[in-house]
């Protein structure tokens, strides 16, 4: 979950579709500002806005759907619309595991009911931990657009620098496979009983 609008705003480079399967579309392009690949994933899910938000904010269960995540938690929350998050990633051997601290925020348009969840890395909030490389830069954005049919169009964008020395095979794996598997698992989890019937008081359906 993560974004900074000055990074993910419209850019000149076109999106390139790198994967399409089971109603999930993965696109990539290089950032104009950093040269890092930005990944965008789109799909449609028949569910409620509350269910989608609940899954994103349920950090203790991120290991069930976020690619390579092994632990996550909300470390501070000033309101349902603002929170700080800490996550750990179980990187493939021999790469050192990563961890990350991000600030997340949620906004819902009062007229269209479209939801934006933005997040960006925070620095200096939690001390570095032994055995982990702190991810120095990541921004991401969820957009949930309700449709009249009962479906929600879901869009997820992420731009990330994993830090340290990362072999090319892992960078490619993270860029192509990670977002696709994340959204597929996310899609399935929103349909489970735990989330399907949930209603969040601060979300307008």
C-alpha positions as a Python dict, from the first residue, in 0.01 Angstrom:
ca = {
    (1, 'X'): (0, 0, 0),
    (2, 'X'): (186, 358, -80),
    (3, 'X'): (185, 719, -300),
    (4, 'X'): (321, 1061, -364),
    (5, 'X'): (116, 1240, -624),
    (6, 'X'): (414, 1429, -766),
    (7, 'X'): (562, 1090, -860),
    (8, 'X'): (256, 901, -978),
    (9, 'X'): (83, 1187, -1162),
    (10, 'X'): (34, 1167, -1540),
    (11, 'X'): (361, 1133, -1726),
    (12, 'X'): (470, 1139, -2089),
    (13, 'X'): (574, 775, -2122),
    (14, 'X'): (296, 536, -2231),
    (15, 'X'): (197, 231, -2030),
    (16, 'X'): (307, -107, -2165),
    (17, 'X'): (95, -413, -2086),
    (18, 'X'): (327, -684, -1948),
    (19, 'X'): (68, -938, -1832),
    (20, 'X'): (-302, -1008, -1878),
    (21, 'X'): (-477, -1305, -1718),
    (22, 'X'): (-811, -1382, -1549),
    (23, 'X'): (-930, -1023, -1568),
    (24, 'X'): (-610, -880, -1416),
    (25, 'X'): (-401, -642, -1630),
    (26, 'X'): (-45, -542, -1540),
    (27, 'X'): (120, -239, -1700),
    (28, 'X'): (463, -81, -1658),
    (29, 'X'): (652, 232, -1756),
    (30, 'X'): (960, 418, -1636),
    (31, 'X'): (917, 712, -1404),
    (32, 'X'): (1008, 1047, -1559),
    (33, 'X'): (1157, 1158, -1228),
    (34, 'X'): (1351, 856, -1100),
    (35, 'X'): (1390, 614, -1391),
    (36, 'X'): (1244, 338, -1173),
    (37, 'X'): (965, 127, -1321),
    (38, 'X'): (614, 218, -1214),
    (39, 'X'): (376, -78, -1210),
    (40, 'X'): (2, -39, -1254),
    (41, 'X'): (-248, -322, -1204),
    (42, 'X'): (-616, -302, -1297),
    (43, 'X'): (-908, -537, -1238),
    (44, 'X'): (-1280, -541, -1149),
    (45, 'X'): (-1421, -700, -833),
    (46, 'X'): (-1784, -757, -740),
    (47, 'X'): (-1773, -637, -381),
    (48, 'X'): (-1828, -333, -162),
    (49, 'X'): (-1601, -36, -110),
    (50, 'X'): (-1591, -119, 261),
    (51, 'X'): (-1460, -467, 188),
    (52, 'X'): (-1178, -331, -27),
    (53, 'X'): (-1074, -71, 229),
    (54, 'X'): (-1095, -324, 511),
    (55, 'X'): (-857, -563, 335),
    (56, 'X'): (-604, -288, 261),
    (57, 'X'): (-606, -163, 621),
    (58, 'X'): (-603, -508, 786),
    (59, 'X'): (-224, -512, 817),
    (60, 'X'): (-206, -827, 1030),
    (61, 'X'): (-341, -1025, 735),
    (62, 'X'): (-118, -874, 465),
    (63, 'X'): (87, -1194, 465),
    (64, 'X'): (-215, -1363, 306),
    (65, 'X'): (-209, -1148, -7),
    (66, 'X'): (83, -902, -29),
    (67, 'X'): (365, -1061, -231),
    (68, 'X'): (649, -1190, -6),
    (69, 'X'): (510, -1011, 301),
    (70, 'X'): (579, -1199, 626),
    (71, 'X'): (470, -946, 887),
    (72, 'X'): (292, -611, 899),
    (73, 'X'): (119, -387, 1149),
    (74, 'X'): (-36, -45, 1193),
    (75, 'X'): (197, 137, 1430),
    (76, 'X'): (-1, 458, 1464),
    (77, 'X'): (-341, 582, 1351),
    (78, 'X'): (-470, 932, 1415),
    (79, 'X'): (-802, 864, 1237),
    (80, 'X'): (-954, 617, 989),
    (81, 'X'): (-809, 844, 720),
    (82, 'X'): (-445, 855, 835),
    (83, 'X'): (-208, 587, 964),
    (84, 'X'): (153, 470, 979),
    (85, 'X'): (246, 117, 876),
    (86, 'X'): (544, -113, 928),
    (87, 'X'): (601, -420, 709),
    (88, 'X'): (864, -691, 664),
    (89, 'X'): (937, -877, 341),
    (90, 'X'): (1066, -1233, 321),
    (91, 'X'): (1313, -1194, 33),
    (92, 'X'): (1435, -1504, -157),
    (93, 'X'): (1775, -1637, -51),
    (94, 'X'): (2047, -1507, -69),
    (95, 'X'): (1893, -1158, -65),
    (96, 'X'): (1860, -988, 273),
    (97, 'X'): (1503, -940, 395),
    (98, 'X'): (1355, -591, 357),
    (99, 'X'): (1142, -380, 584),
    (100, 'X'): (951, -59, 526),
    (101, 'X'): (777, 223, 712),
    (102, 'X'): (506, 414, 527),
    (103, 'X'): (243, 676, 595),
    (104, 'X'): (-99, 599, 450),
    (105, 'X'): (-397, 825, 389),
    (106, 'X'): (-750, 773, 259),
    (107, 'X'): (-984, 1011, 79),
    (108, 'X'): (-1331, 949, -62),
    (109, 'X'): (-1501, 1188, -303),
    (110, 'X'): (-1837, 1286, -155),
    (111, 'X'): (-2008, 1293, -495),
    (112, 'X'): (-1854, 1010, -702),
    (113, 'X'): (-1768, 793, -395),
    (114, 'X'): (-1432, 716, -560),
    (115, 'X'): (-1170, 624, -300),
    (116, 'X'): (-798, 705, -313),
    (117, 'X'): (-557, 538, -71),
    (118, 'X'): (-210, 690, -94),
    (119, 'X'): (108, 591, 86),
    (120, 'X'): (473, 695, 93),
    (121, 'X'): (782, 587, 281),
    (122, 'X'): (864, 755, 611),
    (123, 'X'): (1221, 794, 736),
    (124, 'X'): (1352, 817, 1091),
    (125, 'X'): (1028, 700, 1252),
    (126, 'X'): (1140, 347, 1345),
    (127, 'X'): (1507, 259, 1407),
    (128, 'X'): (1677, 29, 1155),
    (129, 'X'): (1647, -337, 1251),
    (130, 'X'): (1923, -596, 1243),
    (131, 'X'): (1883, -847, 961),
    (132, 'X'): (1679, -613, 741),
    (133, 'X'): (1754, -359, 470),
    (134, 'X'): (1520, -62, 505),
    (135, 'X'): (1343, 18, 177),
    (136, 'X'): (1446, 380, 112),
    (137, 'X'): (1177, 483, -134),
    (138, 'X'): (830, 362, -221),
    (139, 'X'): (509, 532, -325),
    (140, 'X'): (180, 366, -408),
    (141, 'X'): (-183, 438, -478),
    (142, 'X'): (-509, 245, -470),
    (143, 'X'): (-810, 381, -660),
    (144, 'X'): (-1153, 222, -610),
    (145, 'X'): (-1417, 335, -858),
    (146, 'X'): (-1770, 200, -791),
    (147, 'X'): (-1978, 92, -1090),
    (148, 'X'): (-2357, 71, -1123),
    (149, 'X'): (-2331, -304, -1182),
    (150, 'X'): (-2213, -374, -827),
    (151, 'X'): (-1855, -412, -942),
    (152, 'X'): (-1568, -187, -837),
    (153, 'X'): (-1290, -97, -1075),
    (154, 'X'): (-964, -140, -884),
    (155, 'X'): (-639, 27, -983),
    (156, 'X'): (-309, -9, -797),
    (157, 'X'): (14, 175, -879),
    (158, 'X'): (351, 127, -713),
    (159, 'X'): (701, 267, -760),
    (160, 'X'): (969, 124, -533),
    (161, 'X'): (1344, 120, -478),
    (162, 'X'): (1427, -190, -274),
    (163, 'X'): (1762, -51, -159),
    (164, 'X'): (2096, -233, -119),
    (165, 'X'): (2237, -464, -385),
    (166, 'X'): (1953, -637, -563),
    (167, 'X'): (2026, -892, -840),
    (168, 'X'): (1855, -822, -1171),
    (169, 'X'): (1653, -1145, -1157),
    (170, 'X'): (1491, -1036, -832),
    (171, 'X'): (1416, -687, -961),
    (172, 'X'): (1247, -839, -1266),
    (173, 'X'): (1057, -1087, -1051),
    (174, 'X'): (936, -815, -819),
    (175, 'X'): (828, -592, -1106),
    (176, 'X'): (642, -852, -1313),
    (177, 'X'): (524, -1127, -1081),
    (178, 'X'): (476, -948, -749),
    (179, 'X'): (196, -703, -837),
    (180, 'X'): (4, -965, -1034),
    (181, 'X'): (7, -1221, -753),
    (182, 'X'): (-73, -952, -498),
    (183, 'X'): (-388, -840, -681),
    (184, 'X'): (-503, -1196, -749),
    (185, 'X'): (-483, -1280, -378),
    (186, 'X'): (-638, -946, -285),
    (187, 'X'): (-925, -1016, -521),
    (188, 'X'): (-998, -1353, -361),
    (189, 'X'): (-970, -1225, -4),
    (190, 'X'): (-1231, -951, -57),
    (191, 'X'): (-1484, -1224, -138),
    (192, 'X'): (-1442, -1412, 192),
    (193, 'X'): (-1700, -1387, 472),
    (194, 'X'): (-1464, -1185, 692),
    (195, 'X'): (-1478, -891, 452),
    (196, 'X'): (-1775, -946, 222),
    (197, 'X'): (-2037, -836, 474),
    (198, 'X'): (-1836, -568, 651),
    (199, 'X'): (-1952, -207, 657),
    (200, 'X'): (-1717, 71, 761),
    (201, 'X'): (-1901, 371, 908),
    (202, 'X'): (-1664, 619, 742),
    (203, 'X'): (-1710, 474, 391),
    (204, 'X'): (-2007, 577, 177),
    (205, 'X'): (-2131, 299, -53),
}
